[in-house]
Amino acid sequence: MKKIAILSGTSGLIGMQLLHQLLKNTSYDLIISLGRRTLALKHEKLIQLKVDFEDLSNLDWEEQLRMADLGGIYFPIVQAIKESKAEIHAFSSIGTTIKSAGSKEMFFQVDHDFVVEFAKWSKSLGASRMLYVSALGADPQSSIYYNKVKGETEEDLKVLSFGYLGLFQPSLLLGSRSEFRLGEEIAKVFMKPLSWLKILPKYRPIHDFQVAKTMIFHANEPKQVKVEVITSKEMQDF
C-alpha cells in the first residue's frame, strides 16, 4: 500500500523541518505540500499544490497532480487515493500571531478555520491520521486568546474522528524563522537558561526539529488510543 504525507504550513518553522525530514523518510512514497505559494524546492517525492485555504473544499487536487505529472509517475498514486488504497497521514503546522494576522478575527481564521478545513479535506481524501501542532497551554476555556483558539481548534479536530489524532503542544520554539518576532526573541533570552539547566521541562524552549521528528514518529507508531496529547517535555525527552 502506498503511504502519503499531506502537509500544510510548510513554509513555517516546524513545517520546513517536517518537509525535510519526511522527504528523507523512506516510509513515505509521496509528500503533498499545500500552500499559497510554491517553495523553491524540488524533489522526486514532493508535489506542491497552490491552494486558497479559504476555498479548500473546491481544490481540484487531481488536476494539479496530473499537471505536475509529466512522466506519468504519479498516476498510480492518484489511482491509489481515488480507490482508497493509500495510507494517508495529514500534518498541520499552520499558525500565525495576532500581530501578523492583523486582527483577532484574521488570527482565528488562520489558526482555527484553515486548520480544521485542512483536516476535513485530508479526511475526505482518506487520511487516517492527523498530526497537529498546537501549543503549550491550549485550552478552549483559557482567558488568553491565543491559547483559547488553540484549544478550540483541538476540540473541533476531535469531532472529525480520525483513526488517530496527535495534538502536539510545544513550548517556546527555537529555530530560524523567516519573519522576526520581537516578543519571541525577548522570551528566548529569558527562557534559554531553562534548557541549559534542564529545569522546568514543561516550559523550557524546544527546537523545531525535535517537534517535527516526534510528529513523524507518532504518525508511524502503532496506537491503542484515538486521541493523544504530546507535551513539550515528552517531545524533548524523545
N, CA and C of each residue as an Amber inpcrd file, in Angstrom:
protein
   714
   0.8390000  -1.1950000   0.0000000   0.0000000   0.0000000   0.0000000
   0.8810000   1.2540000   0.0000000   0.5310000   2.2300000  -0.8330000
   1.2710000   3.4800000  -0.8960000   1.0450000   4.2840000   0.3830000
   2.0960000   4.9570000   0.8460000   1.9620000   5.8170000   2.0210000
   2.2440000   7.2580000   1.6040000   1.3200000   8.1360000   1.9540000
   1.3900000   9.5330000   1.5220000   1.2960000  10.4520000   2.7290000
   2.1070000  11.5030000   2.7410000   2.0220000  12.5460000   3.7620000
   1.5030000  13.8170000   3.1160000   0.5080000  14.4260000   3.7450000
  -0.0240000  15.7020000   3.2680000   0.3230000  16.7690000   4.2990000
   0.9160000  17.8650000   3.8480000   1.3790000  18.9120000   4.7620000
   0.6970000  20.2430000   4.4790000   0.4200000  20.9680000   5.5430000
   0.0130000  22.3680000   5.4290000   0.8530000  23.1750000   6.4150000
   1.1330000  24.4140000   6.0750000   2.0060000  25.2320000   6.9130000
   3.4710000  24.9310000   6.6510000   3.7750000  24.4800000   5.4470000
   5.1250000  24.0050000   5.1210000   6.1710000  25.1010000   5.1560000
   5.7820000  26.3310000   4.8870000   6.7630000  27.4180000   4.8470000
   7.1310000  27.9330000   6.2330000   6.4470000  27.4330000   7.2620000
   6.7160000  27.8810000   8.6250000   7.8760000  27.1580000   9.2740000
   8.1330000  27.4880000  10.5280000   9.2880000  26.9650000  11.2610000
   9.2640000  25.4430000  11.3490000   8.2060000  24.8810000  11.9000000
   8.1120000  23.4280000  12.0260000   7.7900000  22.7920000  10.6830000
   6.9960000  23.4660000   9.8790000   6.6250000  22.9310000   8.5720000
   7.8220000  22.6040000   7.7000000   8.8200000  23.4840000   7.6780000
  10.0150000  23.2370000   6.8760000  10.7810000  22.0350000   7.4050000
  10.8580000  21.9180000   8.7320000  11.5340000  20.7640000   9.3200000
  10.7900000  19.4700000   8.9810000   9.4710000  19.5190000   9.0620000
   8.6610000  18.3590000   8.7110000   8.9130000  17.9380000   7.2770000
   8.9080000  18.9100000   6.3830000   9.0930000  18.6160000   4.9720000
  10.4380000  17.9370000   4.7150000  11.5040000  18.5110000   5.2470000
  12.8410000  17.9500000   5.0120000  12.9700000  16.5460000   5.6110000
  12.4120000  16.3540000   6.7990000  12.5200000  15.0310000   7.4270000
  11.6490000  13.9930000   6.7290000  10.4870000  14.4000000   6.2450000
   9.6120000  13.4700000   5.5340000  10.2040000  13.0540000   4.1920000
  10.8680000  13.9910000   3.5240000  11.4930000  13.6690000   2.2390000
  12.5970000  12.6320000   2.4110000  13.2560000  12.6530000   3.5690000
  14.3270000  11.6840000   3.8370000  13.7910000  10.3640000   4.3830000
  12.5270000  10.3760000   4.8200000  11.9420000   9.1890000   5.4420000
  11.5090000   8.1860000   4.3610000  12.0680000   6.9980000   4.4060000
  11.7820000   6.0020000   3.3750000  10.3920000   5.3860000   3.5000000
   9.6760000   5.6830000   4.5710000   8.3360000   5.1180000   4.7570000
   7.3200000   5.7260000   3.8030000   7.5680000   6.9790000   3.3880000
   6.5850000   7.6970000   2.5710000   6.9670000   7.6810000   1.0900000
   5.9770000   7.3530000   0.2540000   6.1920000   7.3200000  -1.1940000
   6.0250000   8.6950000  -1.8210000   5.2120000   9.5540000  -1.1970000
   4.9220000  10.8650000  -1.7670000   4.6030000  11.8670000  -0.6720000
   5.0770000  13.0830000  -0.8470000   4.7690000  14.1820000   0.0720000
   4.0040000  15.2330000  -0.7210000   2.8050000  15.5440000  -0.2870000
   1.9920000  16.5750000  -0.9390000   1.9390000  17.7850000  -0.0210000
   2.4840000  18.8980000  -0.4920000   2.5290000  20.1230000   0.3000000
   1.5140000  21.1220000  -0.2270000   0.6580000  21.6130000   0.6720000
  -0.3440000  22.6160000   0.3130000   0.1190000  23.9800000   0.8010000
   0.0720000  24.9770000  -0.0880000   0.4850000  26.3150000   0.3180000
  -0.0140000  27.3790000  -0.6390000  -0.0050000  28.6040000  -0.1580000
  -0.4230000  29.7270000  -1.0010000   0.6040000  30.0220000  -2.0870000
   1.8490000  29.6420000  -1.8120000   2.9090000  29.8590000  -2.7970000
   3.7810000  28.6170000  -2.8930000   4.5090000  28.5290000  -3.9850000
   5.3760000  27.3800000  -4.2190000   6.7490000  27.6320000  -3.6200000
   7.2640000  26.6430000  -2.9080000   8.5860000  26.7480000  -2.3190000
   9.6590000  26.4740000  -3.3730000  10.8200000  27.0980000  -3.2000000
  11.9360000  26.8910000  -4.1320000  12.6540000  25.5980000  -3.7760000
  11.9530000  24.5000000  -3.9530000  12.4880000  23.1970000  -3.5920000
  11.9550000  22.1500000  -4.5490000  12.8550000  21.3490000  -5.0700000
  12.4760000  20.2770000  -5.9860000  12.9230000  18.9400000  -5.4050000
  12.0520000  17.9510000  -5.5040000  12.3930000  16.6020000  -5.0400000
  11.4470000  15.6300000  -5.7360000  11.9500000  14.4640000  -6.0610000
  11.1410000  13.4890000  -6.7820000   9.9340000  13.0110000  -6.0030000
   9.9840000  13.1170000  -4.6750000   8.8650000  12.6670000  -3.8440000
   7.8990000  13.8050000  -3.4990000   8.2160000  15.0260000  -3.9270000
   7.4330000  16.1940000  -3.4950000   6.5550000  16.7490000  -4.6120000
   5.2820000  16.9380000  -4.2650000   4.3550000  17.6620000  -5.1310000
   3.8140000  18.8450000  -4.3450000   3.8870000  20.0240000  -4.9370000
   3.3850000  21.2240000  -4.2800000   2.0910000  21.6830000  -4.9540000
   1.0620000  21.8420000  -4.1580000  -0.2220000  22.3100000  -4.6620000
  -0.4680000  23.7340000  -4.1770000  -0.7200000  24.6390000  -5.1030000
  -1.0670000  26.0150000  -4.7290000  -2.5530000  26.0500000  -4.3930000
  -2.8530000  26.5130000  -3.1950000  -4.2380000  26.4530000  -2.7340000
  -4.6870000  27.7680000  -2.1230000  -5.9920000  27.9270000  -2.0870000
  -6.6400000  29.0020000  -1.3460000  -7.3000000  28.3310000  -0.1470000
  -6.7440000  28.5240000   1.0410000  -7.2670000  27.8310000   2.2180000
  -8.6970000  28.2610000   2.5580000  -9.1310000  29.3930000   2.0150000
 -10.4980000  29.8340000   2.2480000 -11.4790000  29.0570000   1.3720000
 -10.9620000  28.3730000   0.3630000 -11.8220000  27.6300000  -0.5630000
 -11.2440000  26.2440000  -0.8100000 -10.7180000  25.6380000   0.2380000
 -10.0000000  24.3770000   0.1070000 -10.9050000  23.2330000  -0.3410000
 -12.1640000  23.2870000   0.0340000 -13.0840000  22.1910000  -0.3080000
 -13.2640000  22.0510000  -1.8190000 -12.9830000  23.1250000  -2.5620000
 -13.1390000  23.0940000  -4.0130000 -11.8170000  22.8780000  -4.7500000
 -10.7730000  22.4980000  -4.0260000  -9.4760000  22.2690000  -4.6490000
  -9.5320000  21.0670000  -5.5990000  -9.1110000  21.2750000  -6.8340000
  -9.0420000  20.1900000  -7.8070000  -7.6500000  19.5650000  -7.7190000
  -7.4340000  18.7740000  -6.6690000  -6.1120000  18.2050000  -6.4230000
  -5.7000000  17.2380000  -7.5240000  -6.6750000  16.5170000  -8.0630000
  -6.3670000  15.5300000  -9.0900000  -5.8170000  16.2080000 -10.3480000
  -6.4090000  17.3130000 -10.7250000  -5.9440000  18.0490000 -11.9050000
  -4.5430000  18.6010000 -11.6850000  -4.2870000  19.1520000 -10.4840000
  -2.9590000  19.6950000 -10.2030000  -1.9070000  18.5900000 -10.1970000
  -2.2420000  17.4310000  -9.6750000  -1.3020000  16.3210000  -9.6860000
  -1.0040000  15.8680000 -11.1100000  -2.0280000  15.8450000 -11.9400000
  -1.8270000  15.4300000 -13.3280000  -0.9740000  16.4420000 -14.0900000
  -1.1590000  17.7240000 -13.7980000  -0.3550000  18.7520000 -14.4610000
   1.1160000  18.6390000 -14.0590000   1.3600000  18.2330000 -12.8260000
   2.7420000  18.0950000 -12.3520000   3.3650000  16.7730000 -12.7790000
   2.5460000  15.8680000 -13.2780000   2.9950000  14.5030000 -13.5720000
   3.3200000  14.3310000 -15.0560000   4.3830000  14.9940000 -15.5000000
   4.7250000  14.9810000 -16.9200000   5.1300000  13.5900000 -17.3980000
   5.7430000  12.8120000 -16.5280000   6.1940000  11.4930000 -16.9480000
   5.2440000  10.3670000 -16.5920000   4.1390000  10.6940000 -15.9640000
   3.1590000   9.6820000 -15.6020000   3.5150000   8.8630000 -14.3820000
   4.5440000   9.3100000 -13.6380000   4.9970000   8.5020000 -12.4920000
   4.0330000   8.5810000 -11.3090000   3.1910000   9.6260000 -11.2790000
   2.2790000   9.7740000 -10.1530000   0.9120000   9.1410000 -10.4100000
   0.7090000   8.5970000 -11.5850000  -0.5980000   8.0200000 -11.9190000
  -1.0240000   6.9430000 -10.9190000  -0.1180000   6.0230000 -10.5440000
  -0.5100000   5.0080000  -9.5360000  -0.9000000   5.6300000  -8.2000000
  -0.2620000   6.7670000  -7.8440000  -0.6040000   7.4460000  -6.5910000
  -2.0150000   8.0130000  -6.6550000  -2.3290000   8.6550000  -7.7790000
  -3.6680000   9.2290000  -7.9650000  -4.7120000   8.1210000  -7.8740000
  -4.4500000   7.0100000  -8.5330000  -5.3880000   5.8930000  -8.5100000
  -5.5280000   5.3180000  -7.1110000  -4.4140000   5.2250000  -6.3910000
  -4.4580000   4.6890000  -5.0290000  -5.3150000   5.5650000  -4.1230000
  -5.2030000   6.8830000  -4.2730000  -6.0170000   7.8010000  -3.4710000
  -7.4880000   7.6550000  -3.8400000  -7.7860000   7.6520000  -5.1280000
  -9.1740000   7.5750000  -5.5760000  -9.8390000   6.2580000  -5.1860000
  -9.0380000   5.1950000  -5.1420000  -9.5840000   3.8820000  -4.8220000
  -9.4100000   3.5120000  -3.3490000  -9.0100000   4.5000000  -2.5290000
  -8.8220000   4.3050000  -1.0780000  -7.8460000   3.1730000  -0.7790000
  -6.7750000   3.1350000  -1.5720000  -5.7570000   2.1080000  -1.3850000
  -4.4240000   2.7170000  -0.9400000  -4.5010000   3.9070000  -0.3510000
  -3.2930000   4.5760000   0.1340000  -3.4520000   4.8710000   1.6170000
  -2.3530000   4.7590000   2.3520000  -2.3490000   5.1710000   3.7530000
  -1.9060000   6.6330000   3.7850000  -2.7820000   7.4850000   4.2720000
  -2.5300000   8.9270000   4.2160000  -2.4280000   9.5110000   5.6210000
  -1.3630000  10.2560000   5.8580000  -1.1720000  10.9640000   7.1210000
  -1.1750000  12.4620000   6.8440000  -1.9500000  13.2140000   7.6210000
  -2.0300000  14.6660000   7.4520000  -1.2710000  15.3600000   8.5770000
  -0.4180000  16.3070000   8.2150000   0.3710000  17.0690000   9.1840000
   0.0340000  18.5490000   9.0290000  -0.3850000  19.1810000  10.1060000
  -0.6820000  20.6120000  10.0490000   0.1490000  21.3970000  11.0560000
   0.9070000  22.3540000  10.5350000   1.6390000  23.2720000  11.4090000
   1.2720000  24.7130000  11.0610000   0.0650000  24.8790000  10.5350000
  -0.4200000  26.2260000  10.2130000  -0.5180000  27.0440000  11.4900000
  -0.0140000  28.2670000  11.4350000  -0.1070000  29.1330000  12.6090000
   0.4520000  30.5130000  12.3340000  -0.0580000  31.4880000  13.0520000
   0.4250000  32.8530000  12.9080000   0.3300000  33.5370000  14.2720000
   0.4180000  34.8420000  14.2920000   0.2070000  35.6240000  15.5140000
  -0.8630000  36.6630000  15.2250000  -1.4440000  37.1980000  16.2690000
  -2.4670000  38.2330000  16.0740000  -1.8530000  39.4410000  15.3750000
  -0.6190000  39.7820000  15.7330000   0.0560000  40.9220000  15.1100000
   0.2640000  40.6850000  13.6220000   0.7360000  39.5060000  13.2660000
   0.9780000  39.2010000  11.8500000  -0.3350000  39.1100000  11.0720000
  -1.3560000  38.5420000  11.7110000  -2.6430000  38.3840000  11.0370000
  -3.3580000  39.7130000  10.8650000  -3.1520000  40.6200000  11.8010000
  -3.7620000  41.9470000  11.7020000  -4.9610000  42.1680000  12.5920000
  -5.5620000  41.0990000  13.0620000  -6.7220000  41.2170000  13.9510000
  -7.0030000  39.8560000  14.5700000  -7.8150000  39.8520000  15.6180000
  -8.1990000  38.5910000  16.2450000  -9.0110000  37.7340000  15.2770000
  -9.8430000  38.3970000  14.4680000 -10.6800000  37.6640000  13.5250000
  -9.8340000  36.9360000  12.4770000  -8.8220000  37.6320000  11.9560000
  -7.9520000  37.0130000  10.9620000  -7.0890000  35.9230000  11.5860000
  -6.6620000  36.1470000  12.8230000  -5.8950000  35.1340000  13.5340000
  -6.7240000  33.8620000  13.7010000  -7.9930000  34.0120000  14.0740000
  -8.8820000  32.8670000  14.2500000  -9.0610000  32.1200000  12.9320000
  -9.1750000  32.8730000  11.8470000  -9.3410000  32.2370000  10.5420000
  -8.1500000  31.3480000  10.2000000  -6.9380000  31.8570000  10.4550000
  -5.7390000  31.0910000  10.1210000  -5.5410000  29.9260000  11.0820000
  -5.5540000  30.2040000  12.3860000  -5.1910000  29.1900000  13.3790000
  -6.3140000  28.2200000  13.7060000  -7.5240000  28.5610000  13.3310000
  -8.6340000  27.6340000  13.5610000  -9.2380000  27.1520000  12.2450000
  -9.8140000  28.0850000  11.5040000 -10.5620000  27.7020000  10.3050000
  -9.7040000  26.9630000   9.2810000  -8.5180000  27.5020000   8.9990000
  -7.6620000  26.8740000   7.9950000  -7.2190000  25.4780000   8.4350000
  -6.9440000  25.3270000   9.7220000  -6.5150000  24.0210000  10.2460000
  -7.6500000  23.0090000  10.1400000  -8.8270000  23.4010000  10.5720000
  -9.9780000  22.4820000  10.5610000 -10.3720000  22.1240000   9.1280000
 -10.3520000  23.1130000   8.2300000 -10.7030000  22.8390000   6.8370000
  -9.6780000  21.9110000   6.1910000  -8.4100000  22.1080000   6.5320000
  -7.3660000  21.2170000   6.0190000  -7.6070000  19.7940000   6.5140000
  -7.9740000  19.6650000   7.7770000  -8.2400000  18.3420000   8.3480000
  -9.4290000  17.6860000   7.6500000 -10.4790000  18.4420000   7.4150000
 -11.6640000  17.9060000   6.7330000 -11.3040000  17.4590000   5.3160000
 -10.5420000  18.2910000   4.6260000 -10.1570000  17.9720000   3.2480000
  -9.2850000  16.7210000   3.2180000  -8.3500000  16.6390000   4.1400000
  -7.4610000  15.4730000   4.2050000  -8.2520000  14.2050000   4.4670000
  -9.2220000  14.3050000   5.3630000 -10.0310000  13.1210000   5.6740000
 -10.8740000  12.7060000   4.4800000 -11.3280000  13.6870000   3.6900000
 -12.1190000  13.3540000   2.5020000 -11.2820000  12.5860000   1.4800000
  -9.9560000  12.7670000   1.5280000  -9.0580000  12.0160000   0.6550000
  -8.7320000  10.6360000   1.2190000  -9.0710000  10.4280000   2.4840000
  -8.8270000   9.1330000   3.1010000  -7.7840000   9.1430000   4.1980000
  -7.3870000  10.3340000   4.6700000  -6.3810000  10.3990000   5.7380000
  -6.8950000   9.6990000   6.9900000  -6.0790000   8.8000000   7.5230000
  -6.4560000   8.0570000   8.7280000  -5.8450000   8.6620000   9.9830000
  -4.7650000   9.4270000   9.8010000  -4.0910000  10.0310000  10.9470000
  -3.8930000  11.5250000  10.7180000  -4.0940000  12.2900000  11.7870000
  -3.9330000  13.7360000  11.7430000  -2.9820000  14.1450000  12.8480000
  -1.9230000  14.8780000  12.4830000  -0.9290000  15.3500000  13.4360000
  -0.9510000  16.8740000  13.4090000  -1.2530000  17.4920000  14.5570000
  -1.4570000  18.9450000  14.6060000  -0.5340000  19.6100000  15.6120000
   0.1500000  20.6660000  15.1730000   0.9930000  21.4620000  16.0730000
   0.1120000  22.4860000  16.7660000  -0.1640000  22.2490000  18.0230000
  -0.9640000  23.1490000  18.8410000  -0.0010000  24.0380000  19.6360000
  -0.2030000  24.1650000  20.9260000   0.6800000  24.9980000  21.7420000
   0.5230000  24.6610000  23.2120000   1.5760000  24.8720000  23.9590000
   1.5270000  24.7250000  25.4050000   0.4490000  25.6560000  25.9560000
  -0.4280000  25.1300000  26.7920000  -1.4750000  25.9580000  27.3870000
  -2.7580000  26.0070000  26.5850000  -2.8350000  25.2230000  25.4960000
  -4.0630000  25.2050000  24.6970000  -5.2470000  24.7980000  25.5630000
  -6.2820000  25.6310000  25.5690000  -7.4370000  25.3830000  26.4310000
  -8.6040000  26.2370000  25.9360000  -9.7100000  25.6220000  25.5090000
 -10.8440000  26.4030000  24.9980000 -11.4570000  27.3420000  26.0350000
 -11.1360000  27.1180000  27.3180000 -11.6570000  27.9850000  28.3760000
 -10.6320000  29.0310000  28.8340000  -9.4980000  29.0800000  28.1980000
  -8.4380000  29.9900000  28.6190000  -8.8360000  31.4620000  28.4480000
  -8.3430000  32.2990000  29.3580000  -8.5760000  33.7400000  29.2520000
  -7.5810000  34.3820000  28.2830000  -6.5560000  33.6200000  27.8990000
  -5.5790000  34.0980000  26.9160000  -6.0830000  33.7040000  25.5310000
  -6.3040000  34.6820000  24.6810000  -6.9620000  34.4320000  23.4010000
  -6.2090000  33.4130000  22.5550000  -4.8950000  33.5140000  22.4810000
  -4.0750000  32.5860000  21.6970000  -4.3130000  31.1490000  22.1520000
  -4.2330000  30.9100000  23.4530000  -4.4370000  29.5710000  23.9950000
  -5.8790000  29.0920000  23.8070000  -6.8110000  30.0240000  23.9000000
  -8.2230000  29.6930000  23.7250000  -8.4830000  29.1830000  22.3090000
  -7.9290000  29.8760000  21.3150000  -8.1320000  29.4690000  19.9200000
  -7.4860000  28.1100000  19.6560000  -6.2850000  27.9150000  20.1870000
  -5.6150000  26.6280000  20.0170000  -6.4440000  25.5070000  20.6420000
  -7.0100000  25.7740000  21.8150000  -7.8470000  24.7800000  22.4770000
  -9.1090000  24.4770000  21.7030000  -9.7380000  25.5030000  21.1440000
 -10.9480000  25.3050000  20.3490000 -10.6400000  24.4990000  19.0910000
  -9.4820000  24.7590000  18.5130000  -9.0760000  24.0090000  17.3230000
  -8.8970000  22.5350000  17.6640000  -8.2510000  22.2570000  18.7790000
  -8.0820000  20.8660000  19.2110000  -9.4370000  20.1750000  19.3570000
 -10.3800000  20.8530000  20.0060000 -11.6940000  20.2470000  20.2360000
 -12.4160000  19.9630000  18.9250000 -12.3160000  20.8770000  17.9690000
 -13.0030000  20.6850000  16.6900000 -12.3320000  19.5940000  15.8510000
 -11.0520000  19.3990000  16.0320000 -10.3760000  18.3020000  15.3380000
 -10.8160000  16.9500000  15.9040000 -11.0600000  16.9060000  17.1990000
 -11.5130000  15.6560000  17.8310000 -12.8450000  15.1970000  17.2490000
 -13.6990000  16.1320000  16.9160000 -15.0290000  15.8090000  16.3890000
 -14.9350000  15.0880000  15.0480000 -13.8490000  15.2950000  14.3120000
 -13.7070000  14.6940000  12.9840000 -13.4190000  13.1930000  13.0400000
 -13.0700000  12.6860000  14.2150000 -12.9100000  11.2450000  14.4460000
 -11.9260000  10.5700000  13.4920000 -10.7060000  11.0530000  13.4910000
  -9.6460000  10.3690000  12.7600000  -9.3190000   9.0520000  13.4630000
  -8.6990000   8.1280000  12.7340000  -8.2470000   6.8990000  13.3700000
  -7.2730000   7.1990000  14.4820000  -6.4600000   8.2500000  14.2620000
  -5.5410000   8.7300000  15.2920000  -5.3750000  10.2350000  15.1210000
  -5.4840000  10.9460000  16.2330000  -5.2610000  12.3900000  16.2490000
  -4.1750000  12.6920000  17.2730000  -3.0470000  13.2220000  16.8060000
  -1.9600000  13.6090000  17.6880000  -1.9400000  15.1120000  17.8640000
  -2.0350000  15.5760000  19.0990000  -2.0320000  17.0070000  19.4180000
  -0.7090000  17.3360000  20.0930000   0.1420000  18.0610000  19.3980000
   1.4880000  18.3470000  19.8690000   1.5280000  19.7610000  20.4480000
   1.9400000  19.8620000  21.7180000   1.8800000  21.1370000  22.4290000
   3.2780000  21.6090000  22.8440000   4.0240000  22.1610000  21.8960000
   5.3780000  22.6320000  22.2140000   5.3680000  23.9220000  23.0180000
   6.4530000  24.1190000  23.7640000   6.6710000  25.3830000  24.4480000
   7.2550000  26.3670000  23.4270000   7.9960000  27.3560000  23.8910000
   8.6180000  28.3440000  23.0080000   9.5330000  27.6360000  22.0080000
   9.3490000  27.9410000  20.7300000  10.0840000  27.2560000  19.6740000
  11.4080000  27.9280000  19.3510000  12.4410000  27.1030000  19.2020000
  13.7530000  27.5850000  18.7890000  14.0060000  27.1540000  17.3580000
  14.4830000  28.0860000  16.5420000  14.7550000  27.7910000  15.1410000
  14.8830000  29.0840000  14.3590000  15.1030000  28.9750000  13.0690000
  15.3060000  30.1520000  12.2230000  14.0190000  30.4780000  11.4810000
  13.2920000  31.4640000  11.9740000  12.0640000  31.8900000  11.3140000
  12.3910000  32.8100000  10.1390000  11.4750000  32.8270000   9.1650000
  11.6210000  33.7480000   8.0390000  11.1670000  35.1550000   8.4220000
  10.3900000  35.2540000   9.5150000   9.9370000  36.5560000   9.9860000
  10.4860000  36.8090000  11.3900000  10.6850000  38.0820000  11.7130000
  11.2150000  38.4480000  13.0280000  10.0650000  38.7000000  13.9870000
  10.1020000  38.0150000  15.1470000   9.0750000  38.1990000  16.1750000
   9.7640000  38.6960000  17.4370000   9.6240000  39.9880000  17.7200000
  10.3230000  40.6060000  18.8360000   9.9970000  39.9260000  20.1570000
   8.7150000  39.6500000  20.3980000   8.3080000  39.0280000  21.6610000
   8.9770000  37.6860000  21.8750000   9.0720000  36.9030000  20.8110000
   9.7040000  35.5890000  20.9310000  11.1980000  35.7140000  21.1840000
  11.8350000  36.6790000  20.5300000  13.2800000  36.8500000  20.7090000
  13.6020000  37.2640000  22.1440000  12.7670000  38.1200000  22.7150000
  12.9700000  38.5350000  24.1080000  12.7440000  37.3440000  25.0420000
  11.6940000  36.5700000  24.7460000  11.3840000  35.4050000  25.5800000
  12.5180000  34.3870000  25.5510000  13.1420000  34.2280000  24.3880000
  14.2370000  33.2590000  24.2600000  15.3950000  33.6100000  25.1880000
  15.6580000  34.9130000  25.3320000  16.7640000  35.3500000  26.1880000
  16.5500000  34.8850000  27.6200000  15.3020000  34.9710000  28.0850000
  14.9940000  34.6040000  29.4650000  14.7500000  33.1020000  29.6350000
  14.3160000  32.4430000  28.5540000  13.9400000  31.0360000  28.6700000
  15.0840000  30.0700000  28.3760000  16.0740000  30.4910000  27.6180000
  17.1530000  29.5770000  27.2440000  17.8870000  28.9720000  28.4400000
  18.0900000  29.7320000  29.5380000  18.7420000  29.1070000  30.7020000
  18.0150000  27.8720000  31.2130000  16.7050000  27.7820000  30.9760000
  15.9630000  26.5990000  31.3960000  16.4620000  25.3610000  30.6490000
  16.8490000  25.5670000  29.3930000  17.3780000  24.4590000  28.5990000
  18.7550000  24.0590000  29.0930000  19.5850000  25.0410000  29.3860000
  20.9470000  24.7540000  29.8380000  20.9300000  24.0340000  31.1910000
  20.0510000  24.5070000  32.0840000  19.9920000  23.9400000  33.4270000
  19.0820000  22.7140000  33.5140000  18.3290000  22.4750000  32.4260000
  17.4120000  21.3350000  32.3740000  16.4100000  21.3390000  33.5310000
  15.8490000  22.5350000  33.7830000  14.8240000  22.6640000  34.8120000
  13.5070000  23.0850000  34.1670000  12.4270000  22.9310000  34.9070000
  11.0880000  23.2500000  34.4190000  10.8780000  22.7230000  33.0010000
  10.9770000  21.4040000  32.7930000  10.9160000  20.8210000  31.4500000
   9.6460000  21.1520000  30.6800000   8.5640000  21.4030000  31.3920000
   7.3120000  21.7280000  30.7160000   7.4160000  23.0480000  29.9600000
   8.2430000  23.9720000  30.4670000   8.2880000  25.3230000  29.9050000
   9.5620000  25.6460000  29.1230000  10.5930000  24.8350000  29.2440000
  11.8380000  25.1900000  28.5760000  11.6670000  25.1260000  27.0550000
  12.3720000  25.9810000  26.3230000  12.2330000  26.0350000  24.8550000
  12.5550000  24.7130000  24.1930000  11.9760000  24.5250000  23.0210000
  12.1730000  23.2900000  22.2740000  12.5260000  23.6280000  20.8310000
  13.4240000  22.8440000  20.2460000  13.8370000  23.0870000  18.8650000
  12.7850000  22.5880000  17.8800000  12.6980000  23.2880000  16.7550000
  11.7370000  22.9220000  15.7140000  11.9290000  21.4940000  15.2220000
  13.1830000  21.0650000  15.0700000  13.4340000  19.7210000  14.5440000
  12.9910000  18.6420000  15.5370000  12.9840000  18.9560000  16.8360000
  12.5220000  17.9900000  17.8260000  11.0200000  17.7420000  17.6740000
  10.2760000  18.8070000  17.4320000   8.8300000  18.6810000  17.2420000
   8.5390000  17.8570000  15.9890000   9.2140000  18.1980000  14.8850000
   8.9910000  17.5040000  13.6180000   9.3240000  16.0170000  13.7390000
  10.4520000  15.7170000  14.3520000  10.8820000  14.3320000  14.4970000
   9.8680000  13.5280000  15.3090000   9.3520000  14.1280000  16.3790000
   8.3760000  13.4330000  17.2290000   7.0660000  13.2020000  16.4910000
   6.6530000  14.1770000  15.6870000   5.4080000  14.0390000  14.9280000
   5.4820000  12.8700000  13.9530000   6.5870000  12.7610000  13.2440000
   6.7420000  11.6700000  12.2750000   6.7840000  10.3200000  12.9880000
   7.4370000  10.2810000  14.1410000   7.4830000   9.0420000  14.9170000
   6.0740000   8.5920000  15.2950000   5.2780000   9.5060000  15.8420000
   3.9330000   9.1500000  16.2940000   3.0140000   8.8330000  15.1140000
   3.2700000   9.4290000  13.9760000   2.4580000   9.1370000  12.7930000
   2.5950000   7.6810000  12.3630000   3.7460000   7.0800000  12.6400000
   4.0270000   5.7310000  12.1760000   4.0330000   4.6780000  13.2830000
   3.7770000   5.1160000  14.5030000   3.7820000   4.2080000  15.6450000
   2.3990000   3.5590000  15.8090000   2.3230000   2.2330000  16.0450000
   1.0270000   1.5980000  16.3290000   0.3760000   2.2700000  17.5480000
  -0.9150000   2.5240000  17.4740000  -1.6020000   3.2520000  18.5360000
  -2.8030000   2.4840000  19.0680000  -2.9890000   2.5820000  20.3800000
  -4.1570000   2.0000000  21.0330000  -5.1870000   3.0630000  21.3770000
  -4.8110000   4.3160000  21.1890000  -5.7140000   5.4300000  21.5110000
  -6.0540000   6.1980000  20.2410000  -7.2150000   6.8740000  20.2460000
  -7.6170000   7.6530000  19.0820000  -7.1460000   9.0940000  19.1690000
  -7.0320000   9.6130000  20.3950000  -6.5860000  10.9950000  20.5920000
  -5.4640000  10.9940000  21.6190000  -4.3890000  11.7020000  21.3100000
  -3.2410000  11.7300000  22.2030000  -2.6510000  13.1320000  22.2430000
  -2.3860000  13.6140000  23.4430000  -1.7050000  14.9020000  23.6230000
  -0.2410000  14.6210000  23.9260000   0.6420000  15.2080000  23.1450000
   2.0780000  15.0220000  23.3390000   2.6420000  16.3440000  23.8530000
   3.1570000  16.3260000  25.0620000   3.6380000  17.5510000  25.7020000
   5.0230000  17.9480000  25.2000000   5.3890000  19.1660000  25.5370000
   6.7250000  19.6630000  25.1440000   7.8200000  18.8300000  25.8100000
   7.6010000  18.4620000  27.0520000   8.5870000  17.6360000  27.7700000
   8.7640000  16.2850000  27.0750000   7.6650000  15.6700000  26.6750000
   7.7360000  14.3790000  26.0040000   8.4920000  14.4950000  24.6880000
   8.2670000  15.5970000  23.9720000   8.9750000  15.7920000  22.7040000
  10.4760000  15.9770000  22.9280000  10.8390000  16.6860000  23.9850000
  12.2560000  16.8890000  24.2730000  12.9180000  15.6050000  24.7650000
  12.1880000  14.8290000  25.5480000  12.7120000  13.5470000  26.0150000
  12.9220000  12.5940000  24.8490000  12.0190000  12.6630000  23.8680000
  12.1170000  11.7890000  22.7050000  13.3730000  12.1350000  21.9100000
